[in-house]
Amino acid sequence: MIATGRHFLQIPGPTNTPLPVLAAMAKPTIDHRGPEFGKLGLDVLSRIRGVFGTKNPVVIYPASGTGAWEAALVNTLSPGDRVVMFETGWFATLWTRMARRLGIEAEFIPSDWRAGADAAAIEARLRDDKNHEIKAVCVVHNETSTGCVSDIAAIRRAIDHSKHPALLMVDTISSLASIDYRHDEWGVDVTVGGSQKGLMLPPGLSFNAVSDKALKASKAARFARSFWDWEEMIAINAKGYFPYTPATNLLQGLKVALDMLEEEGLPQVFARHDRAAEATRRAVRHWGFETVCAKASDCSSSLTAVFLPEGHSADNLRKIILERSNMSLGNGLGRLADRVFRIGHLGDFHDLMVTGTLSGVEMGLAVAGIPHKPGGVQAAMNFLQGNA
């Protein structure tokens, strides 16, 4: 079947790249050592801080979010250090695997993947650590595999209540510029981000927002590092440049993406994501399905992960929807493989794109013969109309 019309990219990232951002990226590549680039560098390095909610440096790498995970670890820790991570889902699992491969002793607090990180469990573990052997707590803010959000402010309080000196590291790859986040206010030491979701860019840029405490820790960290080293990067960033060739055209796109976010205003951006998420969840409930995230308070505004009834293949549903409606949905990951599909509602979108996405899902459910109650799209529309 020949796909016609606009492709609906409704995975939880990479997201749709707006035309103004694409146009900026399509401009001629500029000299990354010249004065024009220096102005661009100073501009984006300064304004990206506001998206993270920090006044401190934000380091930008030409890498995926996985690179930013590694940078956070190797700049602050040493071989054999102990960290605590919480099993919110597949991406928390991958970050833990990385830490162990690097030679870090990573403790993984288990969970059922249906909620955010448990601040009380983290506090209890830190209180048990009388000798302060744990050097960091690492948490995924928005777990892209499940659609569950962790309360980072509560985790900060848990660390403070335990009177533990551990660093707090947070992955915001699928929440940055989509869900309210406050690096400084919440006392985060390293925030990890990526370009391909709420920032509305293609993959290829990753970020570390860094606290003073993390910078101090980096002075004593003993992991070998060169490409990921904060010190050299921050020093030359002060003039708008980078120690090695940066992703120049992606940075040109980032400038325009920041313009768009600032023009709309971050509170309005977050509210738009909240509306889309609630509309989507209402459709899912009407169909008679269950979301992976079991607690309403933990539900993500970036994506919704949906269980299908037992005996039905989520991957087959996704295949039918792609072939018939030219729409891509996210697959189930890890223990959720073929059991769930994921609807992304983050980045550059509006109400009609939300209802169009839900229409594609509802038609796919009917074609696939999956038992459901028709009318989920109308339930979403009723919500959107009442809150317009």
Secondary structure by P-SEA (a helix, b strand, c coil): ccccccccccccccccccaaaaaaaaccccccccaaaaaaaaaaaaaaccccccccbbbbccccaaaaaaaaaaacccccbbbbbbcccaaaaaaaaaaaaaccccccccccccccccaaaaaaaaaacccccccbbbbbccccccccccaaaaaaaaaaaacccbbbbbbccccccccccccccccccbbbbbccccccccccbbbbbccaaaaaaaaacccccccccaaaaaaaaaacccccccaaaaaaaaaaaaaaaaaacaaaaaaaaaaaaaaaaaaaaaacccccccccccccccbbbbbccccccaaaaaaaaaaaccbbbbbbcccccccbbbbbccccccaaaaaaaaaaaaaaaaaacccccccaaaaaaaaaaaac
